[in-house]
Amino acid sequence: MKIAFISDIHGNAIALDAVLENLKRNLVDKVFVLGDLCYRGPEPKRSLDLIRSLETDVIMGNADEWVVRGVREGEVPDKALELMNEERNWTVARLDQEDLDYLQSLPTELKFEHGGISIHAYHATPESLFEVVLPDAADSELEAKLMQKESSQLYVYAHIHKPYIRYINGKIIMNIGSVGLPFDGVAKASYGLVEIENGNIRTSIQRISFNQEKVVELYQHENYPNAEMMSGVIRNGKL
């Protein structure tokens, strides 16, 4: 059984196209989506439609909540608040009420078992859509913030746009990175692949190329409010 976890598309439908094509070539059996679907990219509607067409389990990310109710003071640096709400308003103008209702209805975590392997997945932490837990966090921090709510064998999250895999006390913690906006200096889409067979498990991070310049062109063509900064992220894989 091949299970893919994708997340943080952020309205980059071109990167999502490339990832979905890769999933087909890899003969992936099941896809789960861990949030941040359409905010901050040039194609919010197409990105959301692609995700919904998968007819799979999708959970909410902080950016999905922002689309629904706006970015609030204290959630981002003060100097970025006005611009990020301008970006949010640009995104909302390209969605319809059904899209907003869909985003608002999303659950915040996934728990399931397959082939004897129990899996717990969430966007940032089990308790928060916003808390940041970085790849170099101490084992004790990972255990306290990511692994306490449920006793699972595999924990999967996203949010930080920096993929990694760690092993702690016989359990696996996996960050799957970002499809649309990688922040780790590798300017390629990222997703997590989990392979389960006969009680065995293999985890890996997949990096997929996409047409970066086409995405940059769309930011410009669509008059995105923060096109210059976002284009730099697309080209460089980092803020």
Disulfide bonds with the S-S distance in Angstrom:
none
